[in-house]
Amino acid sequence: MLNSILGTELTLTSFLICTGVSLLLGVGTALVAGYRSRSTQSLAVTLAILPAVVQAVIMLVNGSIGAGIAVAGAFSLVRFRSAPGTAREIAAIFLAMAIGLATGMGYVGLAALLLAIVLLFCQAHPAVGQKEDAGRILKITIPEDLDYDGLFDDLFERYTTAHTLEKVKTTNMGTLYELRYRITLRQEPVPKVFLDELR
């Protein structure tokens, strides 16, 4: 079960088996990543196909040190083209890559066992089972000369149970600040008076 299905030479049958298992385990990885948490559709699709892509790359490199270094360099560029994700998303991407590496070397049983162990851990660990309350994102644009520190605290105290300033960036060529808050509202839907007082 833990032996490689690849022989000395890559055949079409072994390639198709590895690719099929990679796609199947990729879908499993997407399901594990979305277990009791909010995840985007693009992340789920990425996690589903990433093991097959990594598996194909590993099969193409297969022993060539120069090609391996070139592929590693290409993969390192991907980090700078994407926004940083949450810890759960990064762990899911590493899991998908590990599955792709295992299937790329022909260890399909080991890849399935790895996914099963992670799934069992997610089921058994109490912190993983807790539902994340992601809240809502509130973006407010203010003039750059306005001191935003604590500016909206009275409104947040009245209408939210939690609020966190996540990001501040300049917009409109540096003349405005865009404040990004993560808030949890006291009631749903959003009270109209809250929106009116923010304006």
PyMOL commands that set and color helices and strands:
alter all, ss='L'
color gray80, all
select helices_A, chain A and resi 12-33+41-61+65-81+87-104+108-124+126-129+153-159+192-198
alter helices_A, ss='H'
color red, helices_A
select strands_A, chain A and resi 136-143+160-171+176-185
alter strands_A, ss='S'
color yellow, strands_A
deselect
rebuild
show_as cartoon
